[in-house]
Amino acid sequence: MTLARRMRDRLSPVRPWFRDGATMSWKADASAGLTNATIVLPQGVAFAIIAGLPPEYGLFTAIIVTVIAAYWGSSRVMVSGPTTAISAVLFASLSGLAPPGSEAYIALALVLTFLVGVLQLAAGLAGLGGLISFISHSVIVGFTAAAAVLIGVSQLGPALGLSGLDGGVLHRLSQLAAESSNLSFEAMVISAMTLLSLIVSTRLSRRLPSYIVALAAGSLTAIALGAEAAGVQMFAPLDATLPSFRTLDLQIDTIGTLLPAAAAVACVGLLEAISIGKSFAIRRGETYDSNQEMVGQGLSNLTGSFFQCYAGSGSFTRSGLNAESGATSPMSAIFAAGFLSLLLILLAPLVRFVPVPAMASIILYVAWKLINVSEIKHIVATSRSETFILGATFLTGILSGLDFAILVGVIASLSIFLNKSAHPLVAVGAPTEVNGRRVFMNAETFSLPECPQIRFVRVEGPLFFASIEHVEREFRRIEQKDGVKTCILNLKGVGKIDLAGADFILSEARRARAQGYDLHLIAANPSVLKVLERLNCLEVLGGGNIHPHKSDAIRPAVEMAEDRVCKSCHIRCFNECALKPRDQTHPRQSVD
């Protein structure tokens, strides 16, 4: 399929899920959409506040972005819209350029969203979906944990009735400690009741509109305490309007300033959406196209930027609820956007009864749920390299900023990947008996006896220009320890060989032959054999030195071994050694 045709298919308004009418249920999708709409109403408000935008912008995002991402995306049940992580990155990126909530800030947020959409759409049309797999999962875990801490600390002040706290995590905490004598009793009671209601309603049923129940409980508590008269801050009424078209101020200087942050947001958004989409596709046995999802996310943010939306992505919470509610197609997300539009008109005036501490406690709960404690424990317990990636991303996010944290995490992830590729495993194997079978195990690790004339070496990893220095260094170390021998080089664990790798093989063959020994290769992968043939290795080594299996390589190597050495050898580690002459004064100590 040509590039032009792939681009046309990805942008076509006729989507493949149209043909799945037999598996679609309009009733189930409408029911799931209504459930989602009730959940996203308070969520959208909370996320917009995190992003430093007026509350209605979160709801606008949950309408426009949701519809377009569902329509052009690849997942049948994923719901997109405002998310905590992207909201936090947006706030961290823009708060230093303009006062949050101001017209200048809003204008910058919309331009940033436009750039995010352009980058994501371009990546999807270019077919870069596979590159996402190169970014470690630990980057997202660390980034999300850092975002959660930043969000949680930013909401401690409002939850406790304090205002005017600003700066980074440590500065906010020091300010909070200094203002501890000014805590508001009413605000703390409202926060506690809201949080308690949220936890209880969530545990009772995941289908309950827990956030609305919690906000209602917080609002009733505020009324009972006379909180507004006591100085507790309340929300201003929402504008009961729907998103409208708005032109963007696309100046070159502004674009240049926002491009690094846009790249970070685009990357975070794609990682979120693709990981969520893939997980649900696997659970449901459905196909999934990462590139198509990138196109859907890009189109949703690009279009949304002209309709008062800020950058969005896939939401795991809303997607999970959508699937549990019986959604059968992307129509469920489209229904959710429609119901949300209706709720926005009907419930907007009631927002003025919601106390700020109630919303702050909900955001604190969301922030806590963002920290995947079990996954962090698993990473720390199982991998030092992944722990380093997680720690670097988390600490950078806390100390420097979320937009820079994702860059540090990606660089750390790619650096470790490249370092591992440049240091493939080089191990000497020796046969031993395990449960009655002859198997090859690491001779150095298990202190196994080796043949004095034949060395069995296994390489696991790419044999290319970046790894040759390491592999050659390991060969010389082994040779220094045990001398030059005929080498059987097992390439079954080598997926890539380039010209430098081929030159290394030929160099080792010439080195062995110059001292009266030889080099045999074990290679069965057709692509590896084709590369070896193209790079002239097969011709130089000879067809008799290339083998598909271990036994095929061991047999000629043993046949060429010097009889006088074999005669006095008491190790005889290979089965094939039985054919060699043996001095009767030396008892055989074979593993056969």
VEXKOLLUM-405199 format. One record per atom (N, C-alpha, C): residue in three letters; x, y, z. Coordinates in steps of 0.2 Angstrom, whole numbers, plus 5000, padded with zeros to 4 digits. Layout:
VEXKOLLUM-405199
ALAXYZ...
end
This chain:
VEXKOLLUM-405199
MET500449945000MET500050005000MET500450065000THR500350114996THR500750174995THR500650225001LEU501150265002LEU501050315007LEU500450355006ALA500250385000ALA499750424999ALA499050385000ARG499050324999ARG498450285000ARG498350275008ARG498850265011ARG498850255019ARG498550315022MET498850375020MET498650435022MET497950455021ARG497650435015ARG496950445013ARG496550405017ASP496750335018ASP496350295023ASP496250315030ARG496850345032ARG496850365039ARG496450425040LEU496350465035LEU496050535036LEU495250525033SER495150465030SER494450455028SER493950465033PRO493350495031PRO492750505036PRO492350435037VAL492550395032VAL492150325032VAL492650285036ARG492450265042ARG492850225047ARG492650155047PRO493150105048PRO493050035047PRO492450015052TRP492450045058TRP491950025063TRP491150035060PHE491150065055PHE490450075052PHE490150005050ARG490649965048ARG490349905045ARG490249845050ASP490349865056ASP490249815062ASP489549825065GLY489049835061GLY488349855063GLY488049795067ALA488249735066ALA488049675069ALA488249675076THR488849695078THR489049695085THR488949755089MET488649805085MET488449875089MET487749875092SER487749905098SER487049915101SER487049985103TRP486550025099TRP486450095101TRP486250105108LYS485850055110LYS485550065117LYS486150055122ALA486550005121ALA487149995126ALA487550055126ASP487750085120ASP488150135119ASP487850205122ALA487250215121ALA486950275124ALA486950265132SER486850205135SER486850205142SER487550215145ALA488050185141ALA488750195143ALA488950265142GLY488650305137GLY488850375136GLY488550415142LEU487950405144LEU487650445149LEU488050435156THR488250375157THR488650355163THR489350395163ASN489650395157ASN490250435156ASN490150515157ALA489550535154ALA489450605155ALA489350635162THR489050595166THR489050615173THR489650615177ILE490150565175ILE490750565178ILE491250625176VAL491250635169VAL491650685167VAL491450755168LEU490850775170LEU490650835172LEU491050865178PRO491150835184PRO491550865189PRO492350855187GLN492450795183GLN493150785182GLN493450845177GLY493050865172GLY493250915167GLY493350975171VAL492950995175VAL493051055179VAL493651055183ALA493750995187ALA494450985191ALA495050995186PHE495050955181PHE495650955176PHE495751025173ALA495251065172ALA495351125169ALA495651175174ILE495451165181ILE495751205186ILE496451185187ILE496651125186ILE497351095187ILE497751135181ALA497451135175ALA497751165169ALA497851245170GLY497551275175GLY497551345175GLY497051385171LEU496551345168LEU496051375164LEU495351375167PRO494951425164PRO494251425167PRO493951355167PRO493451335172PRO493151275172PRO492851245166GLU492551295162GLU492151265156GLU492551245151TYR493251265151TYR493651235146TYR493851165146GLY493751135152GLY493851065153GLY493251025150LEU492651055151LEU492051025148LEU492051035141PHE492251085138PHE492351095131PHE492751045128THR493351035131THR493750975129THR493450905129ALA493050895134ALA492750835135ALA492150825130ILE492050875126ILE491450875121ILE491850865114ILE492250915112ILE492450915105ILE493050865104VAL493550865109VAL494050815108VAL493850745109THR493350725113THR493050665114THR492750635107VAL492350675104VAL492050655098VAL492550635093ILE492950685091ILE493450675085ILE493950615087ALA494150615093ALA494650555094ALA494350495094ALA493650485096ALA493350425095ALA493150405088TYR492950455084TYR492750445077TYR493350425073TRP493950455074TRP494550445070TRP495050395073GLY494950375079GLY495450335083GLY495350265081SER495750225084SER495750155083SER495450105088SER495350135094SER495050095099SER494250105099ARG493950045100ARG493150045100ARG492850075107VAL493250075112VAL492950095119VAL493350145122MET493950165120MET494350215123MET493950285123VAL493950315128VAL493650385129VAL494250435130SER494250485125SER494750535126SER494450605129GLY494950645131GLY494650715134GLY495250735138PRO495050785143PRO495550815148PRO495750755152THR496450755154THR496750715158THR497150745163THR497350715169THR497650745174THR498450765172ALA498750715169ALA499450725167ALA499550785162ILE499150785157ILE499250835152ILE499050905155SER498550905159SER498350965163SER498950995167ALA499250945170ALA499850965175ALA500350995170VAL500550955165VAL501050985160VAL500951045157LEU500351055155LEU500151125152LEU500151175157PHE499951165163PHE500051215168PHE500751235170ALA501151185170ALA501951195172ALA502251225166SER502051215160SER502351245154SER502151315153LEU501551335155LEU501251405153LEU501251455159SER501251425165SER501151475171SER501751525172GLY502251505169GLY502851555169GLY502851605163LEU502351595159LEU502251645153LEU501751695154ALA501251675157ALA500651715158ALA500251695165PRO499851745168PRO499551725174PRO498951675172PRO498951615176PRO498451565174PRO497751595175GLY497351575170GLY496651605169GLY496551665166SER497051705164SER497051765160SER496951755153GLU496751805149GLU496651795142GLU497251775138ALA497851805141ALA498451785138ALA498651715139TYR498451685145TYR498651615146TYR498151575142ILE497551595142ILE497051555138ILE497251545130ALA497551605128ALA497751605121ALA498351565120LEU498851565124LEU499351525124LEU499251445124ALA498751435129ALA498451365129ALA498151335123LEU497851375119LEU497551355113LEU498051345108VAL498551395107VAL499051385102VAL499451325104LEU499651305110LEU499951245112LEU499551185110THR498951185111THR498551135109THR498551125101PHE498551175098PHE498551175090PHE499251135088LEU499751155091LEU500451125090LEU500451055092VAL500151035097VAL500150965099VAL499750925094GLY499250955092GLY498850915086GLY499250915080VAL499550965078VAL499950955072VAL500550905072LEU500850905078LEU501450855079LEU501150785079GLN500550775083GLN500350705083GLN500050685077LEU499750725073LEU499450705066LEU500050695062ALA500550735062ALA501050725057ALA501450655059ALA501450635065ALA501750575067ALA501350515065GLY500750525066GLY500250465064GLY500250455056LEU500250515052LEU500250505045LEU500950475042ALA501450495046ALA502150465044ALA502250395046GLY501750365050GLY501850295052GLY502350285058LEU502350335063LEU502950335068LEU502650295074GLY502050265074GLY501750225080GLY502250175083GLY502650145079GLY503150095082GLY503650125086LEU503850185085LEU504350225090LEU504150225097ILE503450225098ILE503250235105ILE503450175109SER503550115106SER503750055110SER504450065113PHE504850105110PHE505550115112PHE505550155119ILE505050185120ILE505050225127ILE504850185132SER505250185137SER505050135143SER504450155147HIS504050105149HIS503450115153HIS503650145159SER504250135162SER504450175168SER504450245167VAL504550275161VAL504550345160VAL503850375162ILE503350335160ILE502650355161ILE502450345168VAL502750295172VAL502550285179VAL502850335183GLY503550355181GLY503850405185GLY503550475184PHE503450485177PHE503150555175PHE502450565179THR502050515179THR501350515182THR501450525189ALA501850495192ALA501950505200ALA502150575201ALA502650605197ALA502850675198ALA502250715197ALA501850705192ALA501250745191ALA500850745197ALA500750685199ALA500250675205ALA500450715211VAL501150715212VAL501450745218VAL501350825217LEU501450845211LEU501350915210LEU500650945211ILE500250895208ILE499550915208ILE499250915216GLY499450865219GLY499250855226GLY499450915230VAL500150935230VAL500350985234VAL500051055232SER499851065226SER499551125224SER498851135226GLN498551075228GLN497851075231GLN497851075238LEU498351065242LEU498351065249LEU498151135252GLY498351185249GLY498151255251GLY497351265251PRO497051255245PRO496351265244PRO495951215249ALA496251155249ALA495851105254ALA495851125261LEU496351155263LEU496451175270LEU496151255271GLY495951285266GLY495651355267GLY496251405266LEU496851385264LEU497351435263LEU497351455256SER497551525254SER497651545248SER498351585247GLY498551595241GLY499151625240GLY499751585240LEU499751515240LEU500251475240LEU500451465233ASP501151475232ASP501351465225ASP502051435225GLY502351425219GLY503051395218GLY503051325217GLY503651295218GLY503751225217GLY503451185224VAL503651115223VAL503351075229VAL503651095235LEU504351105236LEU504651115242LEU504451185245HIS504351235240HIS504151305242HIS503451305245ARG503051265242ARG502351265244ARG502251235251LEU502651175252LEU502651145258LEU502851185264SER503451225262SER503651275267SER503151325269GLN502851355264GLN502351405265GLN501751375269LEU501551315267LEU501051285271LEU501151275278ALA501851255280ALA502051245287ALA502051315290ALA502251375287ALA502251435290ALA501551465291GLU501051445287GLU500351465288GLU499851415292SER500151365295SER499751315298SER499351345304SER499451405306SER499051435311SER498451465308ASN498351475302ASN497851505298ASN497351455295LEU497451395297LEU496951345293LEU496251355295SER495851345290SER495151355291SER494751285293PHE494451285299PHE494051235301PHE493551215296GLU493151255294GLU492551245289GLU492851205283ALA493451235280ALA493651205274ALA493951135275MET494251125281MET494451055282MET493951005283VAL493351025286VAL492750985287VAL492450965280ILE492451025276ILE492151015269ILE492550965265SER493250975266SER493650925262SER493650855264ALA493550845271ALA493550785274ALA492850745272MET492350785272MET491650755270MET491650735263THR491950775259THR491950765252THR492350705250LEU492950695253LEU493350645252LEU493050575254LEU492750575260LEU492450525263LEU491850495259SER491450545256SER490950525252SER491150495245LEU491750525243LEU491950495236LEU492250425237ILE492550415243ILE492850345244ILE492350295245VAL491850315249VAL491250265250VAL490850255244SER490650305240SER490250295234SER490650255229THR491350265229THR491750225224THR491750155226ARG491750135232ARG491750065234ARG491150035234LEU490550075234LEU489950045234LEU489750015227SER489950065222SER489850045215SER490250085210ARG490550055205ARG490950105201ARG490450135196ARG489850115195ARG489350145191ARG489050205194LEU489150215200LEU488850275203LEU489250335201PRO488950395200PRO489250455198PRO489650485205SER490150455207SER490450465213SER490650535214TYR490950565209TYR491150635209TYR490550685211ILE490050675207ILE489450715208ILE489150705216VAL489150635218VAL488950625225VAL489450665230ALA490050655228ALA490550685233ALA490450765233LEU490350795227LEU490250865227LEU489650885230ALA489150845229ALA488450865233ALA488550865240ALA488950805243ALA489050805250ALA489450865253GLY489950885249GLY490350945251GLY489951005251SER489551015246SER489151075245SER488651075251LEU488351015253LEU487851015258LEU488151035265THR488751005266THR489151015272THR489351095272ALA489451125267ALA489651195267ALA489051235269ILE488451215266ILE487851255268ILE487651245275ALA487751185278ALA487651175285ALA488151205290LEU488751225288LEU489251255292LEU489151335291GLY488751355286GLY488851425284GLY489451445281ALA489751405277ALA490451415275ALA490651475271GLU490151495267GLU490251555263GLU490351615267ALA489851615272ALA489851675277ALA490551675281ALA490851615282ALA491451605286ALA492051625282GLY491951635276GLY492551655271GLY492751595267VAL492451545267VAL492651485262VAL492451505255GLN492951495251GLN492851515244GLN492451475240MET491951495236MET491551455232MET491651475224PHE491451425220PHE491551435213PHE491151485210ALA491351515205ALA490951565201ALA490451525197PRO489851545195PRO489451505190PRO489751495184LEU489651435181LEU489951415174LEU489451455169ASP489751475163ASP489351495158ASP489051435155ALA488351445154ALA487951385151ALA487951395144THR488551385141THR488651395134THR489051335131LEU488951325125LEU489351265122LEU489951295118PRO490451255117PRO491051275114PRO490951315107SER491251365106SER491151405099SER491851415096PHE491851425090PHE492451435086PHE492851495088ARG493451495088ARG493951545090ARG494551545086THR494751605083THR495351605079THR495951605084LEU496551585082LEU497151575086LEU497651625084ASP498051645088ASP498551695087ASP499251665086LEU499351635080LEU499851595078LEU500451645075GLN500851665080GLN501451705079GLN502051665079ILE502551675075ILE503151635075ILE503451635081ASP503551695085ASP503851695091ASP503551655096THR502851655096THR502451615101THR502551535099ILE502551525093ILE502651455091ILE503351425093GLY503851465092GLY504551445094GLY504551435102THR504251485106THR504251475113THR503851415115LEU503351395112LEU502951345115LEU503051275112LEU503451275106LEU503651205103LEU503951155108PRO504451165112PRO504651115116PRO504151085121ALA503751135124ALA503151105128ALA502651065124ALA502551085118ALA502051055114ALA502350985112ALA502950975111ALA503250915110ALA503150865116ALA503250895122ALA503250855128ALA502450835129VAL502050875128VAL501350865129VAL501050815123ALA501350825117ALA501150775112ALA501350705113CYS501950695116CYS502250635118CYS501850605123VAL501750635129VAL501350615134VAL500650595132GLY500350635128GLY499650615126GLY499650555122LEU500150545117LEU500150485113LEU500350425117LEU500850425122LEU500950375126LEU500350345130GLU499950395133GLU499350385137GLU498850345132ALA498750375127ALA498150355122ALA498350285120ILE498950275117ILE499150215114ILE499150155119SER499450165125SER499450115130SER498750095132ILE498350145133ILE497650125135ILE497250095130GLY497350115123GLY497050085118GLY497250015117LYS497950005117LYS498149935117LYS497949885122SER497949915128SER497749865134SER496949845133PHE496549885131PHE495849875130PHE495749825124ALA496149835119ALA496049795113ALA496249725114ILE496849715118ILE497049645120ILE496549615124ARG496249655129ARG495749625133ARG495149595130ARG494949635124ARG494349625121ARG494449585114GLY495049565113GLY495149525107GLY495049565101GLU495249635101GLU495049675095GLU495749695092THR495749715085THR496349745082THR496449815084TYR497049835084TYR497249905086TYR497849925081ASP497749995079ASP498250025075ASP498550085078SER499150085081SER499450145084SER499450205080ASN499650195073ASN499650255069ASN498950285068GLN498450245067GLN497750275067GLN497550315073GLU497750285079GLU497650315085GLU497950385086MET498550385083MET498950455083MET498650505079VAL498350475073VAL497950525068VAL497350545072GLY496950505076GLY496350525079GLY496550575085GLN497050565088GLN497250605094GLN497450675091GLY497850675085GLY498050735082GLY497550775079LEU497050745076LEU496450785073LEU496050815079SER495950775084SER495550795090SER495850865093ASN496450865094ASN496850915097ASN496850975092LEU497050965086LEU497051015081LEU496351045080THR495851015079THR495151035079THR494951075085GLY495051045091GLY494851065097GLY495151135099SER495751145096SER496151215098SER495751275095PHE495351255090PHE494851315087PHE494251315090PHE494051275095PHE493451275099PHE493551275106GLN493951315108GLN494051325116GLN494251265120CYS494551215117CYS494851155120CYS495551155121TYR495751125127TYR496551125128TYR496651045126ALA497351035126ALA497550965124ALA497250915128GLY497050855125GLY496750805128GLY497050735126SER496850685129SER497150615127SER496650565130GLY496850495129GLY496450445132GLY496450445139SER495850435142SER495750425149SER495650355151PHE496050325156PHE495950265158PHE495350255162THR495250295166THR494650295171THR493950295167ARG493950345162ARG493350345158ARG493250285153SER493850265151SER493850205146SER493650145149GLY493950135156GLY493750075159GLY492950075161LEU492750135163LEU492050135165LEU491550125158ASN491850155153ASN491450145146ASN491450065145ALA491950035145ALA491949965144ALA491549925149GLU491549935155GLU491149905160GLU490449925159SER490249975156SER489549995156SER489249965149GLY489649925146GLY489349885140GLY489449925133ALA489949975133ALA490050005126ALA490249955121THR489949965115THR490049915109THR490449955104SER490450015103SER490750055098SER490950125100PRO491350155096PRO491550225097PRO490950275098MET490350255096MET489750295097MET489550305104SER489850265109SER489750275116SER490050345118ALA490650355116ALA491050415117ALA490650475114ILE490350465108ILE490050525105ILE489350535109PHE489050485111PHE488450495115PHE488650535122ALA489250515125ALA489450545131ALA489550625130ALA489850635124ALA489950715123ALA489250745122GLY488750715119GLY488150745118GLY487750755125PHE487750705129PHE487450705135PHE487750765140LEU488450765139LEU488850815143LEU488650885141SER488450895134SER488250965132SER487650985135LEU487150935136LEU486550945139LEU486550955146LEU487050915150LEU487150935157LEU487450995158LEU487951015154LEU488251085154LEU487751145154ILE487251135150ILE486751185150ILE486251185156LEU486051125158LEU485651115164LEU485951135171LEU486551115172LEU486851115178LEU487351165179ALA487551205174ALA488051255175ALA487851305180PRO487251335181PRO487151375187PRO487251355194LEU487251285195LEU487251255201LEU488051255204VAL488451265199VAL489151265201VAL489351315206ARG488951365207ARG489151415212ARG489051395219PHE488651335220PHE488551305227PHE489151265229VAL489651255224VAL490151205225VAL490751245229PRO490951225235PRO491551255238PRO492151235235VAL492651275235VAL493351265232VAL493651205236PRO493651205243PRO493951145246PRO493651075244ALA492951075242ALA492751015240ALA493050985234MET493151035229MET493451015223MET494151005224ALA494551035228ALA495251025230ALA495350955233SER494850935237SER494950865240SER494850805234ILE494350825229ILE494250775224ILE494950775220ILE495250825219ILE495850825215ILE496350795219LEU496450805225LEU496850765229LEU496750685228TYR496150665228TYR496050595227TYR496250575221VAL496150615215VAL496350595209VAL497050585208ALA497450635212ALA498150635212ALA498450575215TRP498150555221TRP498350495224TRP498250435220LYS497650425216LYS497550365212LYS498050365206LEU498350425204LEU498750425199LEU499450385201ILE499650385207ILE500250355209ILE500150275209ASN500450245204ASN500450165204ASN500950135209VAL500750125215VAL501250105220VAL501450035219SER501049995217SER501149925215SER501649915209GLU501549955204GLU502049955198GLU502649985200ILE502750035204ILE503350065207ILE503750015211LYS503449975215LYS503749925219LYS504049865214HIS503649845209HIS503849795205HIS504449815201ILE504449885199ILE505049905195ILE505649905199VAL505549935205VAL506149935210VAL506449865211ALA505949825212ALA506249755214ALA506549715209THR506349725202THR506549685197THR507049715192SER507149775192SER507649805187SER507949875189ARG508649865189ARG509049925191ARG508949985186SER509049965180SER508950015174SER508350045174GLU507750005175GLU507150035174GLU506950085181THR507250065186THR507250105192THR507550165191PHE508150165188PHE508550225186PHE508050275182ILE507750245177ILE507350285172ILE506750315176LEU506450275180LEU505850295184LEU506150355189GLY506650345193GLY506950395197GLY507150455194ALA507450455188ALA507650515185ALA507050555182THR506550525180THR505950555177THR505550585183PHE505550555189PHE505150575194PHE505450635197LEU506150635199LEU506450685202LEU506550745198THR506650735191THR506650795187THR505950825187GLY505450795187GLY504750825187GLY504650865193ILE504850835199ILE504750865205ILE505250935206LEU505850925204LEU506350985205LEU506351025199SER506251005193SER506351055187SER505751065183GLY505251025183GLY504651035179GLY504450975175LEU503850965174LEU503550905170LEU503750905163ASP503750965159ASP503950965152ASP504650945151PHE505150955156PHE505750935155PHE505850865157ALA505450835162ALA505450775165ALA505350715159ILE504850735155ILE504750685150ILE505350675145LEU505650735144LEU506250735139LEU506850695143VAL506950705149VAL507450665153VAL507350595153GLY506650575154GLY506450505154GLY506550475148VAL506350505142VAL506450475136VAL507250465134ILE507650515136ILE508350515134ILE508650455138ALA508450455145ALA508750395149ALA508550325146SER507850325144SER507650265142SER508050245135LEU508050285131LEU508450275124LEU509150255126SER509450295130SER510150285132SER510350215135ILE509850195139ILE509950125142ILE509850075137PHE509350085132PHE509250035127PHE509850035122LEU510150085121LEU510750085116LEU511350055120ASN511350065126ASN511950035130ASN511849965130LYS511249935131LYS511149865131LYS511249835124SER511049875119SER511249845112SER511949845111ALA512349895114ALA513049895113ALA513449845117HIS513049815122HIS513449765126HIS513049695126PRO513049665121PRO512649595121PRO513049545125LEU512649495127LEU512949445131LEU513449405127VAL514049395130VAL514549345126VAL514749295132ALA514549235131ALA514649185136ALA514949115133VAL515349085137VAL515649025135VAL515248965138GLY514948925133GLY514548865136GLY514948805136ALA514648755140ALA514948685141ALA514348645142PRO514348585139PRO513848535140PRO513848505147THR513248495150THR513148465157THR512548425157GLU512448385161GLU511848345162GLU511348375166VAL510748385164VAL510148405168VAL509548365167ASN509348325172ASN508748285171ASN508848235166GLY509448205165GLY509548155160GLY509648185153ARG509648245152ARG509748275145ARG510448315145ARG510748315139ARG511348355139ARG511148425137VAL511348475141VAL511148545139VAL511748585140PHE511848645137PHE512348685137PHE512248745142MET512648755147MET512648805152MET513248845152ASN513148905155ASN513748955156ASN514348925160ALA514848915156ALA515448875159ALA515748915165GLU515748985165GLU516049025170GLU515649025176THR514949035175THR514549035180THR514448975184PHE514448915181PHE514348855184PHE514948815185SER515548845184SER516248815184SER516248745181LEU516048745175LEU515948675171LEU516648665167PRO516848605167PRO517548595163PRO517448605155GLU517948625152GLU517848645145GLU518348605141CYS518248595135CYS518648555130CYS519248595129PRO519848565130PRO520548605129PRO520648625122GLN520248605117GLN520348625110GLN519848655107ILE519248655110ILE518648685107ILE518248725112ARG518148785109ARG517748835114ARG517048845111PHE516548845115PHE515848855112PHE515648925115VAL515548975110VAL515349045112VAL514649055110ARG514249085114ARG513649115112ARG513549185113VAL513249225108VAL513149295108VAL512449305108GLU512149345113GLU511449365113GLU511449435112GLY511149455106GLY511149525105GLY511349545098PRO511349605096PRO511549625089PRO512249625089LEU512549605083LEU513249605081LEU513349665076PHE513349725078PHE513449775074PHE513949825076PHE514049885072PHE514549925074PHE514649955081ALA514049965084ALA514149985091ALA514349935096SER514249865095SER514349815099SER514949775098ILE515349795092ILE515949755091ILE516449765096GLU516549825098GLU517149835103GLU517049795109HIS516449795112HIS516249755118HIS516349675116VAL516149655111VAL516149585109VAL516849565108GLU517249605105GLU517949585104GLU518349585110ARG518249635115ARG518549635121ARG518349575125GLU517749545125GLU517549485128GLU517949425125PHE518049425119PHE518349375116PHE519149365118ARG519449425118ARG520149435120ARG520149415128ARG519749435132ARG519749415139ARG519649335140ILE519249305136ILE519149235136ILE519749195134GLU520049225128GLU520649195125GLU521249205130GLN521349255133GLN521849275138GLN521849225144LYS521249205146LYS521149155151LYS521249085150ASP521049065143ASP521048995142ASP521448985135GLY521749025132GLY522149015126GLY521649015120VAL522049005114VAL521649005107VAL521448935106LYS520848935104LYS520548865102LYS520148875096THR519948815093THR519348815088THR518748845091CYS518448885088CYS517848925091CYS517248905087ILE516748885091ILE516048875088ILE515648935091LEU515448975086LEU515149035088LEU514349025086ASN513949025091ASN513249025091ASN512949085090LEU512649095084LEU512349165082LEU511549155082LYS511249105085LYS510549105085LYS510249155089GLY510549185094GLY510349245098GLY510549315095VAL510749315089VAL510949375085VAL510449395080GLY510149445081GLY509549465077GLY509849515071LYS510349545072LYS510649595067LYS511349585067ILE511649585060ILE512349585059ILE512449635053ASP512849685054ASP513049735049ASP513749715046LEU514049765042LEU514649755039LEU515249745045ALA515149785050ALA515649785055ALA515649715059GLY515049685060GLY514949625063GLY515249565058ALA515149575052ALA515449525047ALA516149525047ASP516449585047ASP517149595047ASP517449565054PHE517149575059PHE517349535065PHE517349465065ILE516849435062ILE516849365061ILE517449335057LEU517549375051LEU518049355047LEU518749365050SER518849415054SER519449425058SER519549375063GLU519049345066GLU519149295071GLU519349225067ALA519049215061ALA519149155057ALA519949155055ARG520149215053ARG520849215051ARG521349215057ARG521149235062ARG521549235068ARG521649165071ALA521049125071ALA521049055073ALA521449015068ARG521349025061ARG521648985056ARG522448995056ALA522649055058ALA523349075058ALA523749035063GLN523349005068GLN523648975074GLN523448895074GLY523248875068GLY523048805067GLY522348785070TYR521948835071TYR521248815073TYR520748835068ASP520148845070ASP519648855065ASP519048895068LEU518548915064LEU517948955067LEU517348925063HIS516848895067HIS516248875065HIS515648915067LEU515148925063LEU514548965065LEU513948925065ILE513548935070ILE512848905071ILE512348965069ALA512048955063ALA511549005061ALA511048975057ALA510448985059ALA509848955056ALA509349005053ASN509449075056ASN508949125054ASN509049145047PRO508549135042PRO508649155035PRO508949225034SER508649275038SER508949345037SER509649355039VAL509849315044VAL510549315046VAL511049285041LEU510749225038LEU511149195033LEU511249235027LYS510649275025LYS510649315019LYS511149365020VAL511249395026VAL511649455027VAL512449425027LEU512549365030LEU513149335030LEU513449325022GLU512949295018GLU513149285011GLU513249345008ARG512849405009ARG512949465005ARG513549495007LEU513849485013LEU514449515016LEU515049475015ASN514949415011ASN515549375009ASN515749335014CYS515449325020CYS515649285025CYS515649205023LEU515149185020LEU515049115019LEU515549095014GLU515749135009GLU516249115004GLU516949105008VAL517149155012VAL517749155016VAL517749095020LEU517249085024LEU517249035029LEU517248965026GLY516848955021GLY516648895018GLY516048865020GLY515648835016GLY515048805017GLY515048755023GLY515648715024GLY515748665029GLY515748695036ASN515848765036ASN515948795043ASN515248825045ILE514748825041ILE514148855043ILE513648795045HIS513348795051HIS512948745053HIS512248765056PRO511748725055PRO511048745058PRO510948725065HIS511348675068HIS511248655075HIS511948645078LYS511848635085LYS512448635089LYS512848565087SER512548515086SER512848445085SER513148445078ASP512848485073ASP513148485067ASP513848525067ALA513848575071ALA514548615072ALA515048575076ILE514848535081ILE515248505086ILE515648445082ARG515248415078ARG515548355075ARG516148365071PRO516148415066PRO516748425062PRO517348455067ALA517148495072ALA517648525076ALA517948475080VAL517648425082VAL517948365086VAL518348325082GLU518148315075GLU518548275071GLU519148305069MET519248375069MET519848405067MET520248415073ALA520048395079ALA520448405085ALA521048355085GLU521548375088GLU522248335088GLU522148275092ASP522248215089ASP522148155093ASP522648145099ARG523248175098ARG523648165104ARG523448205110VAL523048265109VAL522748295115VAL522148265117CYS521748235113CYS521148195115CYS521348135119LYS521948105117LYS522148045120LYS522248045127SER522548105129SER522648115136SER522148155140CYS521548175136CYS521048215139CYS520548175143HIS520448195150HIS520048155154HIS519348185154ILE519248245151ILE518648285152ILE518148255147ARG518248255140ARG517848225135ARG517148245136CYS517048315136CYS516348345137CYS515848335132PHE516048325126PHE515548315120PHE515448235119ASN514848225117ASN514648155115ASN515148125110GLU515248175105GLU515648155099GLU516348135101CYS516548155107CYS517248135110CYS517348065110ALA516848025110ALA516847955111ALA517247915105LEU517247955099LEU517547925093LEU518247945093LYS518547985097LYS519248005098LYS519647945102PRO520247945100PRO520747895104PRO520747915111ARG520847865116ARG520847875123ARG521347835126ASP521747865130ASP522347835134ASP521947795140GLN522047735140GLN521647685144GLN521847705152THR522447735153THR522647745160THR522247805163HIS521947845158HIS521547895161HIS520747875161PRO520447865166PRO519747855166PRO519347905163ARG518847885159ARG518347935156ARG517947975161GLN517848035161GLN517448075165GLN516948115161SER516548085157SER516148115152SER515448125156VAL515148175153VAL514448195156VAL513948155152ASP514048105148ASP513548075144ASP513248025148
end
